Amino acid sequence: MMPSALTMPSMQDISSKYDTRLRIFSGTANPSLAQEIASYLGLELGKIKIKRFADGEIYVQLQESVRGCDVYLVQPTCPPANENLMELLVMIDACRRASAKNITAVIPYFGYARADRKTQGRESIAAKLVANLITEAGANRVIACDLHSGQSMGYFDIPVDHVYGQPVILDYLASKTICSNDLVVVSPDVGGVARARAFAKKLSDAPLAIVDKRRHGHNVAEVD
């Protein structure tokens, strides 16, 4: 019989030790999503304090230790994009200063992703700027969903996991047993044709429709 000092830890002890090294925190952009992610993983959301000062500045304080932990920050930069982006940056900075081992920014909606190239002279490529801000704040990895274009991943100097919602949507449609004669896949513009065609192919080559959209300015479009 082995001495008690050399007794191997149980799987429960190993699992418990592993769980304590994983932390999931939510920003204020979509706490319901963060809660669903944590529940799916069998974890509780990390305790965090986020508030706004009278002048609009953002304050973040982690309410538990993250030293040596793998931290995931769930914070889409959806509207109001600037508010949510700044909140994410401050959250990342707080984790970095609290000695987190790895910091992953989970950004289901990546604001400024459409500003990924110049369409006119003297324009900013804001997608690259945002990528730099997230990297410099201290993130080690980014998880984003359905980016406007794949080239946005190249703007980061850290690993980016680009995940797609297509499998989830396909499973949902399959569960509805929709008749193929009643199904049409529509691309909102010419730029989305390739993605829509791939989607239609996985739906037993469903018919494909393309919307003729003309942009006359920012947030101004004509659809035929």
N, C-alpha and C positions, 0 to 999 in steps of 0.2 A: 504494500500500500504506500502511495506517495505521501510524503510529509505535507501537512496542511499548508505550509508556506509556499509549496509548489503547486497547489491545487489550481487547475485551470479555471478561469472565470466562465460562468454560464453564458449562454447566448443572450439571456435577458439582460445580464450585466453589460455585455458588449453592445447590445442594441441601445441600452440606456445611455452608455457613454457616448455612442455615436450621435444619438439624438441631441445631446447637450451641445454638440459642436455645430449644429445647424440652427440658424436663426432666420426667421422670415418676418420682415417688418413691412407695414403698410403706410403709404403716404395718405393724403386726404383725397386724392383724385378718384380712387375706386376701392374703398375699403371692403366692399362686398366681394369683389373678385379675389382680393388677397385672402379673405377669410375662407373662401371656397378652396383656394389652393392649399392653404394650411390644413384644412379639414381633410382634404383628399390624401395628404401626406401623413395624416394622423398626428399633426403638430398643433401647437397653439401659437397664435401670432405673438411676436415679441412686443414687449411694452415700450412704447415710445410716446414722448410728449411733443406735440407740434402746435404752435400758436402763432398768431400775428400780433405784432406790436401796433401801436396807434398809427405809426407812419407807414404801415404795410410791410415792414421787414418781417422775415420768417425766422422763428426760433425753433430749434430742434434739440431735444435731449433724449438720449437712450436711457430707459429706466431699468436696464439690466446689463450685465457684463457681456461683451462680445469678444473679449480677448482670446485670440487664437481660434475664433469661430469662422465658419463659412456663412456669410451673411447674404441674404437675398432681399433686395428692396423692390417692392412692387409699387410702381408709380408711373402710370401712363402720362404722357405729356399732352393730353387732350385739352380742349378749351376749358378754362383759360390757359393757353399753352405756356405763356411766360411765367405765370404763377406756379404752375405745376412743375415746370422745368427747374425753376430756381429752388423749389422745395426739394426736388430730387438731388440737386447739387449739394445742398446743405446737409441732407441726410447722408450722402456719400462721405462728405467731409467729416461728419460726426463719427461715422463708423471707422474711418481711417485713423482719426485721432484717438479712438478707443481701442486701437490695436487689433482690429479684426484681421483674420488671416487672409481671407478672400472676400471681395465685395462684388456681387453681381447685380447689375441694374436690370430689373425685369420691366420692359417698356412695351406693353402690348400695342399701344398707339404711340408712334414715334413722331412727335410734332416737328415741323420744319423739314420732314423727309422729302416733300415735294420741291423744296428749294435746293435741288441737288445738282443744278447746272445753271449756266447763264443763258438766258433767252434774249437778252438785250445787253448793250454795253453798260459798264459801270454798275453792274448788279453784284450783290453779295451771293456767295454760295453758303447759305445759312446752315445747310445740313452738315457741312464740314466743320463750321464753327461750333455747332452743338456737340458734334463728336469730340472735338478738342476739349470742350468744357467738361464733358463727362469723364474723359480720360484724365485730365489734369486734376479734377476733383478727387480722384483716387479709385475709380472703379477698375476692377481687374477683368471684367467680362460683361457683355451686354446680351440680353435675350430680347429680341424684337419679333413682332408678328406681322407678316404680310407688308413688308416695306414697299414704298412706292416704286422703288427700283433697286435691283440688286447691287448697283454700284455704290450705294450708301454704305455698304459693309466695308468697302475699301477706304472710307474716310476715317475709320477708327484704327488706332495703333494698338488695340487690344483685341482679343478674340470676340467675335460676334456670332451668336447662334440665331439664325434666321429661321423661324418656324412658320408653318402655314396653317391656316384655318380650314383649308380644303377638305382634309380627311374627316373632320368633325361635321362639316356641312353635308358631305356625301353620306355619312352614316345616318344623319338626321333625315335626309331625303329618302334613303333606303327604308327607313322605319315607317315612312308615310305611304309606302307602296303606291306612288303616283304613277298613273298610266303614262307610258312613253308618248302617247299622242297628245297629252295635255302638258307636256314639258318643253320649255324653250329656254335656252341659256342666252342672256343678253349682256353684251359688252357695252359699258357706258360711253365708250369712245374708241377711236381707232387704236390708241395706245394700249388698250386692255384686251385686244383681240386674241393675242397669243395665249394669255391666261384663260380667257373664256373658252377658247377652242380646246385647250387641254382639259378643262372642266367638263365640256360637253362630251368629249371622247370617253371620259370615265362614266358618263351617264348613258352608255349604249349609243354613242354618236347622236345625241339629241340635237335638234335643229339649233342653229346659231343665228342670232340677230345682232346687228351693230347699230348703235345710236349715232346719228350724225350730229355731233356737237361742235359748235363754233364759239370760241372765246373772243369776246369783244373787250375784255379788260379783267382785272382782278375781281373774282367773285361775280362776274357777269358772263353768262353763257346762253347761247341760243340752241335749242334742241329741236330737231325735225324727226 
